[in-house]
Amino acid sequence: MQKPDATLVAGYNKWKDQFERHVKKGEHGITIIAPTPYKKKIEEQKLDPDTKAPILDKDGKIVTEEKEIEIPMFRPVKVFDVSQTDGKPLPELASSLSGNVPNYEAFMEALRRSAPVPITFEAMAADTDGYFSADHQKIAIRQGMSEVQTVSATVHEIAHSKLHDPKKYEMLPSWKVVQESEGGTKHDFKLDFATEKEAEQFASDMDWRYVDENQFEWRLAVEEDATAEKQAIKNRHTEEVEAESISYAVCKYFGIETGENSFGYIASWSQGKELKELRASLETINKTSGTLISDIERHYKEICKERGIDPHAKVEPETAPIEQPADAIKVSDRLPTGDLTYYVAECMEFPNLGEYHDNLSLEDAVRIYQEIPAERMNGIKGIGFELKDGSDYEGPFPILTGQTIDLDTIQAIDYYRDNPLVQKAVKELAAAMPEMEVLGADANQQEALFLIDNATYLHIQSCDSGWDYTLYDAASMKELDGGQLDMPELSCMKAVLQICDDNDLSSNSVKYAPLPMIETLQDAAYQQMQAEVRQRTSYSQLPEAQEQALDEYPMPDEQVSIPDMQEYGYFYDGMLPVTRERALELDAAGLTVYVLHEDNTESMVFDSQEIMDHGGIFGVDREEWEKSPQFHEKVMERQEHQQEREQAFLAQNRDCFAIYQVSRDDPQNVRFMNLDWLKSHDISIERSNYDLIYTAPLRESGTVPEQLEKLYEQFNLQKPADFHSPSMSVSDIVAIKQDGKVSCHYCDSVGFTQIPGFLPENPLKNAEMAVEDDYGMIDGIINNGAKEPTVAELEQQARSGQSISLMDLAAAAHREEREKKKSVMEQLKSQPKAEHKKIAPKKSAEREI
């Protein structure tokens, strides 16, 4: 028998970690049923996206692919009542749920379509969330609950309607005939009489008497049977455990947290039940949860398609925690689920005096504010925002009063400071009205990018003497001008207005632009500078060998790049661009395709005709692309180019690394074996027994041992999305190229051990060693003679912020091109040219013309 007086329950670790309470020594837990879904990898036939037929390999065998699925399962777990614990006082354990559900109306409609009976909303007592009526064949839910509580209660009652008939376990009157002795002992003799009269008639007809060895006389008696009442109570408890377990599992699957209420509810209804009885419900819970999840998911997708809703929107429902831990995630760490509009008041002190306009867009708010004439103002006019997110801070709040945007007051309120909607509203209003004084806006703003009149980008950043700025043409991304504004006393927005005035730019429209756009502008300007250098030099260019690169992220469409997408006007880094032809292919393969718009918005494609009708760029979600078979295929295609990728690694002029793993067939059976084992078996490490798995630049500085440790951690804990091989382990080999030197290191049982001779020497090096007079210049080019600055050195100076001369850069390019005629590269044309990463110089660096 479990603890009958349990009230507030939680697991052992939950009590300890979240509530700072400890289970008393010797206490026995209460067994409840909890969902424990597990992930399983299965092998599936790989299907042709067009014919849907199995794909065959070169031997005629069906190609399979590994897929990870989540299987909903349940198991008995132990929880403990609050009376079984000691520690920090706990005001409340289980409480009503709060928070919002993404696409709530669509999700509720999916529940309606999945329910076997109609769902209605009614006024009920506060201690009742809903009920299922078998007589009226309906589900009723209490009005006024939060979205999360409403969904949880609805799924609970749907489970009842599918599984349980209240009439089945009603306590019907029942009578029985018992054998009764004079000593008070009773034994059941005959059960299940509908009336007392029927039982008495049966006893009379039997006319049974008996005297036992103790001389006690036994006779038949009639009494009411209480077994039916006990069974009805027992079955009611089972039903509630099953219904709430199903509700928890279904909500959990869709990302709706209900555990704070469900666990206490399940524990209260499972009191008095033994483990054997709880196990008997597992199959029912598993089967019903799986069926209900499938129905809801199918209907939800249909409804989203009908209403044009994106079902993949990354919005988490907001729930109210019982007790906020120190490291809890704040509301600001999640995407906002509410709405925000602007309002304009002629009198901000008393908004009911004069004009008052609400539910406005930013453009309408600015326009109405400017149209209010000064001669009839009833007070100080201004603009504010109205937040609608269901929080305690919901409602209107002023931003602009008179000629001042008071950001200090807004930032002093933690909820507003951490709310992306509020911060975005204030930032956009400040950009739209740069002539206003902003209190506290630029305390920490050191760099920003603005779009002036939709025609010119202004990149501004603070410097010692004031503000450093660069102007770019928005259409061509060409650098127009730049300079410094020696007025450090100006705020960022005031500096923007001054720069516009100095450069004869209209400031009627000033908008914030995404900071990542700066890199695109700088790269475009750098490419234009290089083009100008090439145009000024009249030397002829020799044909170049095909440039090779390290492993790159497999894009869904190589015909369009992220800079192309940003130039187009779309900047969300979670989207990858594709062309129309590729969009049709991916749509047919089952991936979600989006139409990208030039105003930095997107819309989901529901029909292939939408793809044909759109004349711009399309996109696929980065996360969905990385989970697709097409992405995996592109990653695995690298293995077919072992030699080319290795040559590209060896030819790199930057610090980089390569990871080798024992080939799949493992002819020497050395996978996961340490060096001591190899030595004891007299096995040498051969390149031919390894596959080149991954190459990439070294992103951080550090010694070789430090780099190895960083790589080991990265490829075990934070593996790149395009690394589809086992985590780094014993027997792997890491090649490091740093400062032009290549070293190979065996991943041993403890740390790494350098191994010589794993990779061949660079063929350029041996050829140059015979004729080069400076061994420090072993780089594939004969460098004998006066040492003048190279293109690479000048580029490095530009990247570090030093000034360089365009004429020096042109001369270096001309000199290196001329020297190619007598270089070893000319003699070894089969060797690919090393990749040069072009990085734009810092914009505050002075340049000589």
N, C-alpha and C positions, 0 to 999 in steps of 0.2 A: 504494500500500500504506500503510495507517495504522500507527500506532505499536503494534508487537506486544508491547512490554513494559510497557504502561500498567497501573497498579495502582489508584491513587486519582485520581479525576477530578472536575472541577467546571468551571463556565463562567467566562469571563474576569472578569465583574463579581463573581461569587460569591467567587472567589479574592481579589479586591481588597477588597470591602466587608465580607465576613463573616470571612475568615481572615487578612486583612492580608498577603497574598502577591501577588506580581506576576508575570505571565507574562514569561519571558525574551524578549529581542528576537530576532526571527527564527524563533521556534518556530511550528510548524504544528499547528493543532488537530485533534482526532479528531472525525469526524462521527458523530453518533448521531441516533436518532429521538426526538423529544420531543413530547408533546402540546401543542398551541397552540390551544385552543378560542377561537372568536371569536363575538361577538354580532352578530346581524343583525336589522334591522327589516324586517318583512314586513307586507303589507296583507292582512287577512283580512276575510271577510264578517262583518258584525255580525248575530248571530242572536237571534231572540226567545227569551227564557229559557223560555217556556212551550211554544211550538209548534216551536222549533228551526228555524223558517223564516227566510230572510234578511229583514232589515228594509229597507223602502223609504223614500226621502225623499219630499218633496212633489212632486218631478218624476217619481216612479216608478222612480228609479235605486236600485240596491242600495247601502246604506250600508256603508262599509268602516271598519275601525279598525286602527290601527298596533299591532303587537305585537312585542316583542323576544324573540328566541329565541337559545339558545346552541348552536352547532354544533361537535361534537368534530372537531378536525382535528389532523394531525401534520405536522411538517416537520423536515428535517435541521437540527441545530444543532451548534455547535462546542464541545467541551470540551477541557480541557488536563490532562495528567497532572501529579501533584505534582512529578515530576522535571523538568518544564518550567517550574517556578516558583521564585522566591526569596522569602524573607521570614520571617515569624514561624514558628517550628517548629509542626508540626501532628502531634499524637499519633495522631489517627485521623480518617479522612474518612468512610468508609462503615461503618455499624455496624448491628447488629440493631435492629429497631424496637421501641419500647415505647409504652405508653399504652393507653387504653381506648376502646372504640367504643360510642356510645350505642345502647341496645337491642340489645346484642351477640347475645343468644340469638336474637332475632327476625331479625336480619340474617343470621346464620349459617344459619338455617332457610331464608331466602330464597335463599341461595347453594345450599343442597342442592336446592331445588326447581328451580333454574335449571341445575344441572349435568346432563349427559346420563348420568352414571354415579354410583353411590353414593359417599359421602364417609365415610371412617373416620379415626380417630386412632390412631397407633401410636408406640411408642418408636423413636427414630432417633438417628443420630449428630448431634452438634451442628452439623456443617457441612452438614446436609441438612434442608431445611424441609418437603419433601414430594415425592411422585412420582405419575405417572399410569401405571397398569399396563394395557396393552392386552390382555394375556392374561387377566387376572382381571376386566377391565372395572370398575376402581375407582380412586378417588383416595385416597391416604393422606397425612395431614398429621401432622407431628411434634407430640407432646404437650408441654405445658408452656411453649409460647411465649406472648408477650403477645397481647392481643386484636388489636392492629393488625397484628402480624407474622402471626398466624394468618389474618386476612382477606386480607392481601396474598398469602400463599402459596396460599390456596385459590383465589382468582381466577386466579392464575398457572397452576395445574394444570387448572382448568376450561378455560382457553384452550387448553392442550395437548390436552385430551380432545376439544375441538370441532374443532381444526384439524390436529393432528399424529398420525400413526400411527408409533410407534417402529419397527415392523417395516419400514416403507416404505424407510427409509434404513439398514437393517442392512448391514454390510459382508459381502456374500456372496462366496465365492471366485470369481475370474474370471481367465480366461487369454486370451492374445492371440497372434497370429502377427505377427512383425515381419520387415521386410527388413533384413538385417544385412550390412555390408560388412567386408572385411578391415581397413579403416582405422578401424573402431569406430563408424561412423555407423549409426544405426537409424531406421527409419520404420515407423509402424504400417501393417500390411497387412490384418489381419482381427481384429475384436474380439469379445468376449462369448462365449467358450467356457466352458461350465460346468466342464469338467475338463481336466486337462493332456493326457490321452489323446486327447480329441476334437480338441484343437488340433494335436497331433502327427500324427494321422491326416490332418487337413486339409492340413498342410504336405507330408506324404508324397505325397498324391494330386496336389497341384499340381506337385511335382517341378520347382520353378522355380530357374533359375540365370541369372546375368547378369554380364558383365564390362564395366565402364565404361571411359571414355576414359583413365583413369589406371591402367588394367590391374588395378583392384581387383575381386575377385570378390564378387558379391552372392548371398546365398542366404536361404532362409526359416528362421527360428528361432522357438522357442516360449518364452514367459516369462510370469510372473504379472503381471496388470494391476493397478496401484496406483491407477488412476483412481477405482475404486469406493470405496476408502478415503478419498480426498480429498473425493469428493462427499458421502460420509456425514458427514464432519466439517463440511464447509461447510453442509450442510442442518441439522445440529444447531445450529450457531451462529445460523442464520436463525430457527429455531424459538424459541430462547431469547430472542432480541431481540424477536420478535413477542409471545411470551407475557408477558414482563415489561412491555413497552410497554402492552399491553392491561390488565395488572394495575394499572399506575400510573394510566392514564386512568380506569378504572372507580372506583378508590379515590378519586382526585381529585374525581370527579363527586359522590361521596357525602360529601365533606369529610374524607376519611381521608388524612393526609399520609404518603407512603411514599418521597418523593424521595430522602431521605438514603441509602436502601438501593438504590432502583431505578436511579438514575443510574450508580452505580458498577457495578452488575450488568450493565446494558445495555452500558456501554462495554467491559467485559471480554469480552462475547460478540460484540461487533461489531468486534473487532480483525481486521484482514485483509480487511475488506469494503470495497468501493468505494462511492462515492456512488450509482452506478447501481443497485447491488444493494440498498442501503438504501431507495431510492425505490420499488423493486419491492414492498416489504413494506407500504408506506403504505396502499394500498387494503384489504389484508387486515386491517390493524390498525384502520382506520377503521370498516369494516363490522362486524367482530366486536365491537368496543367498543360501538358503538351498539346492536347486537342484545342484547348481554349486559346493558347498562344498562337497556334497556327491560324485559327479563325480570325482573331483580332488583327493579326499582322496582315492577313489577306484583305480584310475589309478596310483597314487603315490605309493601305497602299491605294486601294480603289478610290477611297474618299479623297485622299491627297491629289490623285490624278484628276478627279472630277472638279476639285476646287482650286487646282493650280498651286498646291502647297508643296514646298520642298520638305520631304520627310527626313532628309539627312541633316537638317539644320542642327549645328552643334550648340544646343542650348540645354543646360541642366536644370531640372526642377529644383526650386529652392525649398529647403526644409528647415524647420526650426529645431536645432539641437537641444537636448535636455540640459546639457552642461557644456559650455564652450571650453575645450582644452586650449592650452597655451599656443599650440601649433595648429589650431584649426584654420581652415580656409575661410577667408572673409568673402562677403558677397562680392567685393570688387574683383576677386580672383576668378569669378565666373562671368560668362557673357550676360549682359543685361537682358531681362525678360520683360521689362515694362515698356512704357512709351513716354515720350517727352515732346511737348509743344511749347510755343512761345505765347506770351500775352503782352499787350501794350496798354498802359494806363496813362491818362492825361494827368492824373494826380496819384503818384505812387504812395503818398501818405494815406490817402483815403480814396481807394479805387472806385468807390461808388459815386464820386463826384466827377463829372465830365465823362469823356469818352473812355470806354473799356472794351477791348477786343481780345478774345482768347481763341485757343485752338488754331494758332497761326504757324505758318512755316517761317523760317528765318527771313526769307526775302520779303514776305508780307509784313512781318513785324518791323523790319527796318523801314520799309516804304511808309507804313502808317505812322510810325514815329516821326519821320521827317515831314509828313503832311500836316501834323498838328500845329496850327499857327501859334506863335508866341503871344499874340495880342489877346487871346481869349483863354489862356491856360488857367486852370483852377488850382494848379499846384505845380509840383516838379514832375514832368513827364518822364517816363522810363519804360524799360523792357525787362521782363522776367521770364522764368521758365515755369512750367507746371509739370511736375513729375507724376506719372501714373504707373506705379509698380506694386501697389498693395502693401507697401512698407509703412512704418510709422512716420516717415518723412515725405509721404505722398502729399502733393498739393503745390500751390504757387510759392515762388521765392524770387525776390528781385535780383537782377544782374546789373542792369544799367539804371542809374538814377541821375537825372540831369545830364551831365557830361562826363560822368565817372562810372567806370566798371569796377565794382568793389570785389575783386577776386580774393582779397585777404579774408573777408568774412566767410565766403563760400569755402575756402580751403581750411578754415578753422573748424568746420563741421566735418567730422571724420567720414560720415556716410556720403556726403557730397564730394569730398576730396577723393574718395575711393570708387565713386560711381562713374563708369565710362560715359554714360548718357549725359550726365551733368557736365563733366569735363569737356566733352565734345561740344555741347551747346555753348558753353562759355567761350571756348577757344574760337569757334566759328563766328560768334557774335563780335569778338574782339577783332578778328580778321576782316569782317564785313564793315566795321566802323572804326578804322584805324585812327581817325581823328580824335577819338575819345581817350580820356586819361584812364589808364589801367593801374589800379593800386595792387602792387604785389605780383603782377603778371610775369615780370621778367627776372625775378630773383634768381632763378636757376636756368633760365633759357639762354643757352650759349650758341645755339645753331638752329636754323629753321629754313624752310623752303616755301616760297610764296609764288602764286600764279597771279600776275598782274594783268587785268583786263583780258584774261584768256589768251594772251598773246606772248607774254614774256615771263620766264621763270627768273626769280630773284633768290639766289642762295646767299644767305647772310650768316656770319658767325663772328663772335666777339674776338677781339684781339687786344693787346696791351694798350694801343692808342685809340681804341674805339670799336669800329665795326668793319670787318673785311667782307666784300661782297663781289659776286659775279653774276652777270646777266646772260641768259640764254634765250634764243628764239624757241618758242614752244613748238612750232611746227617742224623745224628742221633740226632742233637741238644744237644748233651751232652757237658757239660762244660769241656773244656780241661785244661785251665790254666788262670791265671790272675795276676795282680800286679799293680805297680805304676811306672811310668816313671818320675823320679825327674828332669825334664828338662822343667821348665815353659816357658823358652824363645822360645821353638819350636812352630811353628804353628801346627795346627791340622794335615795337610797333612805330614809335616816333622816328626811329632810324629808317625804317622802311619808307615812311612818308617823305623824309628828307632825301633819300636816295632817288625816289621817284621824281621829286621836284628837280634835283640836280641833273637828272638824265632825261628830262622832258617826257616822262612817262605819266600817263593818266592814272590816278589812284581811285577812280570810281568803283572799281571792283578789285578787292584784294582778298585772295583765298589762300588758306593753308594747303600745301601740297604734301604728299607723303615723303618723309625724309629718305626712304630707300631710293626715291627717284633721283637723288643727287648722284649716286654712283653711275646710273645710266647716262646722265647728262655729262658727267666728267669723262666717262669712257668715250662717249661720242665726240666730245671736244678733243680728246687725245688722238683719236683716230684721224680727225680732220687735220690736226697739227702734223701728224705723220705724213698725211697725203700732201700737205704743203711742202714738207721737206723733200719728198720724192719728186715733186713737180719742179723744185728749184734746182735739183741736181739733174744733169743731162746724161748721166752714165746709162749704159744699157744694162738691163737686168738679165742675168742668166736664169735658165729654167731651174726651179728649185725642186728638190725631192719632196715627196709628200710628207707633210708634217705629221708627226705622231704625238699622241698625247697619252697621259695616264688614264686609268679607268674613269669614265665620267658617268654621272647619274643618267640612267636610261630614260630619256624623255619619251612620252607617248607618240610624238610626231617630231621628226628631225627637221621638218620643213619650216617650223616656226619656233622661235625661242621666247624665253621670258622677257628679254629686252624688247622684242617685237610686241609682246602683249602689253608691256608698260607704255611703250610709245603709242600704242593703240588707245590707251586710256584706262586700262584695267590693272590694278596693283595688288590684289589679294594674293599673298604668297602661298595660300593653300590650294590654289588652282593652277593647273598646267595647261598651256595652250595647245590646240590642235586645229588643223585645217578642216575644211568641209569634208573632203574625201575620207580623212582619217576619222572624223566625227561619225560618219555613216558606218564605218567599220566597227568602231567601238560601241556604238549604239546597238548594232546588230549582235555584238558579242555579249550584250547584257550590262554594259557599264552605263552609269548615269552621265549623260552629256548635258552641258549647260551652254546656252547662248550668252556670250559676253558682250556687254554694251560699252560704248565709249564714255559713259558717265560713271564708270567704276561700279556697275551693278551687273547682276546676272539673272537669268531665268532658266528654269529646268526645261529640258526638251521632253515632251510627252509623245511626240509623233515625228517620224522621220521627215515629214513634209516641212516641219519647222526648220530643220537643218537646211533643206533646199531653198527655203524662202529667205534665209539670213545671209547677208552679204559680207559679214565680218568674220571675226575669230570665234572659235568655240573653246570650251575647256572641259577638263575632267578633274574631279576632286583628287588631290595628291594622295590622300590616305586610301581611297578606293582603288586608285591606279596601282599603288604599291602592294595591294592584296590580290591583284588580278593575275591570271595565268600569263597574260601578255607581258607583264612586267618581269615575271620570273623567267620567261623565255629569253628576254633580252639580256638579263643578268647571266644566264647560263651560256649564252652564245659566246661570251668572252673566252670560255674554256677552249673554243675552237681556234683561238689565235694566240697560242702560247708564245711562239717565237717573236711575233710582232710586238706583243705587249712587253715582253722582257727587254727587247731592244729599245723600246720607247723609254722604259724605266732607266736603263743604263745610259741613254743619251740625254737625259734631263739635265738642264743647267741649274735646277733648283733642288733644294732638299726634299727628299721624298722617301717612300718606303714601299716594300713589296712583301706580301705574305704568301708563303708556300705551304701546302699541306700534302701529306702522303696521298698519292693517286688512289682513285677509287678501288682499283683491283688489288692494291697493296701486295705486290709480288713477294716482298721480303717479310711480310707480317710484322712491320715495325711500328704500326700506328699505336700511339700512346706509350711507346717504350722510351725509357730515358737513355742517356749516353752510356751509363755503366752497363746496362743490359746489352747495348749494341757492341760495346767492347768485349764483353764476356762471350758473345757469340761471333766475334770476329766479323762484324757486318759494318761496312763502310757506308757513308752517306753519299748517295748518288743523286745528281740533279734529275736523271732520267726516271727516278722513282717518285718524283714530286710533280704536282700541278701548281702553276702560278694562279692563285685564287683572287688576289686583290692588289691594286696599286693605287696610291694617292699621295698628294703632297703632305709634308710635315707642316702642320698648321702652327705649332708652337716651337719656341726655342728651347734648348736644353742639350745636355750631353747625350751621347749614345745610350748609356744605361738608363738615363731619365726618360728618353724617348721610348725605349723598350717597355718600361714599366707603364707609361701612359698608354701605349698601344695595347698592352695586355689587358689593362682595365677597360679600355674602350671596346675591344672586341670580345669582351665577356659580359659587360654591363650595359654598354651603350652602342651596340652594333649599328653601323649605318644601314639605312633601309635597303641599299642595294648589295648588302653582304649576305648571301644566301648559302652560307657554308657553316659547318660546326664552329662553335666558339673556339677561340685560340686555346690550345692545350699542348701537353707534352708531345713532342715529335714534330710540331710545326717549326718552320724556319722563317725568320724575319730578316729581310735584307734592308739595310739602312744606307741611303746615300746622303752624306752630309759633308758640306765643304768640298764637293767633288770626289770624295772617297767612298767606296762601296765596301761594306762589311756585312757578313752574314752571321746570324746568331740562332743557335738551336734552343728551343724552348724546353728546358730540362725540368726535372722534378722540383728543383728550387732555382728560380731565376733563369738567366740565359747564359749560354756558353758560346763564345765566338768560334766559328768553324771556318778554316781556310779552304779555298779551292772549290767551293760549291758553285759559284758563278764564274764564267770565263772572263778574262781580262778584256777591257774595251779594245777592240782591234785598232782604234785610232791611236791609242796610247803607244803601242809598240812601234807603229810607223813613225810617230813624231819623235820618239826618244832618240832615233838615229840621227836626226838633223836639227832638233831644237836646241838653242843655246841657253834657254831658260826653262828649267824643269817646272818652274811654277806656272808656266803658260801652256801646260799640256791640256789643250782644249779642242783639238781637231783642226787647228789652223797654225801654219808656220808663222811664228811671231818674232823671228830674229830681227834685230835692228832697234831703232828708237821706239820706246814704249809710249804711245800716244793714247789718249782716252778712247775707250771702245763705246759702242752704242749701249751695251749692257751697263757699263759704269756710269754713263751719263743718265740712263734711265733710273739707276739706283739713286743717283744724286737728286733727281727730280722727285722720286718717291719720298726721300728723306726730308724734303722741304728746301733743299739748296737750289739756288738759281743756276740755270744752264743756258748756254747760247744755242739758238737754233742753227747758227752757222757751224758751230762745233759738232752738233748732232748730224748735220748734213755731211760734213767732211768725214766724220767717223763712218757713217753709212756708206759713203762713196769709197773710202779706203778699204773697208772690209769686203765690199762687193768686188773691188779690183783684186784683192788678195786671194779671193776664192779661186782665181784661175790657177794659182800655184799651190793651193792647199791640198792636204791629204783628202779632204772631202771630195775634191774633184776626182781623185784617184779611186775613191771608194764610193762611187755613186749609189751603190746599193744600200749604203747606210742612210737611215732617215735623218732629216734635220730635227734638231732638238726644238722643243716647244718654248716659245718666249711668251710669258704672261705679261700683257701690257696693262699697266696700272696707271691711272691718271695722276698727275702730280697734284700736290695740295694746292688749293686755289689761292692761299695767301702767299705762296712763293712768288718772288719777282722773277720775270723772264726777260732776257735780253733779246732784242731783235737785230 
